[in-house]
Amino acid sequence: MTSDAMFQFATPLTFGITGMSHDKQVYSALGSGFFVAPFTAITAAHVVRGLWDLLEMPWRQGQYPKHTVEGAFELAAVQQVDPNNSYLTAHWKITGATPLDYTDMAFLNLVPNDVVSNSFLWPKPFPELELIPPDLGSKIWSFGYAEAAYKHTAGEAVVEIEAQPKLMEGQVTGHYPHGRGTWMFPQFAVSCPFEPGMSGGPLVHEERVCGIVSYGPELEGGARGLSFAAALWPLLASEVNSGVDPRVAPNPVLEMLATGAIAGPRWKHIQSLITAGKTESGKTIIELHM
């Protein structure tokens, strides 16, 4: 697939994630996400937690809730719906965010928030999920809203935001089923240098979504090393944290796979190979026994 074709493929799926405190004093654009089904999306869990720490009351920072709470901020999404028209954007309200506690992924529930999002035409069908990371050397594409620029005056609801989706080509360079360093979740390394704001965006391999942009460490002098993506197979584990909105299903991807709303080849077989446990510190870990 050419870069133009991939841009056409990924643009209608992907959006930038923003947040504003209820008192309108603090605003931030922090990451990306992508739709896996109508009104249901996935992002990186650290994007959700990062916005919580930026926008919540100071005494709650660093303590993401395990139960439903009334937040001190609102989350929203902005999306370029037409790959050929950067001025046509849809705005969505994020009504629920549910992080998984064993990987850098979170489910999002979105509802339309303007005329464009109300009339948005969903992809038919949505891309399949490639649950097992691609082989070493496989060509992949990453996509997300890098380096969004915005102007916000404290106390005002109107924000001037400029964000363009960015497409990168690379290869799979390593597999880390148990994580690496302090990032202890199933992941794989790629050669394209992820940029701030792309976190939570999709990685695509042969027209299937195969991972989620997670992190790209910076090296001395501003150089960048390898980037790392969260593998998708942990979505098949059934246990997740309670979200901040009770209307969000505990694991919507499982329900959608079971009903055929989204496709993930061999998902039942892969799910049967997953086991879950806890470390001595009480952290939940999962393993895939291939």
Secondary structure, 3 states (H helix, E strand, C coil): CCHHHHHHHHHHHEEEEEEEECCCCCEEEEEEEEEEECCEEEECHHHHHHHHHHHCCHHHCCCCCCCCCCCCEEEEEEEEEECCEEEEEEEEEEEEEEECCCCCCEEEEEEECCHHHHCCCCCCCCCCECCCCCCCCCEEEEEEECCCEEEECCCCCCEEEECCEEEEEEEEEEEECCCECCECCCEEEECCCCCCCCCCCEEEECCEEEEEEEECCECHHHCECCEEEEECHHHHCCCCCCCCCCCCCCCHHHHHHHHCCCCCCCHHHHHHCEEEEECCCCCEEEEECC
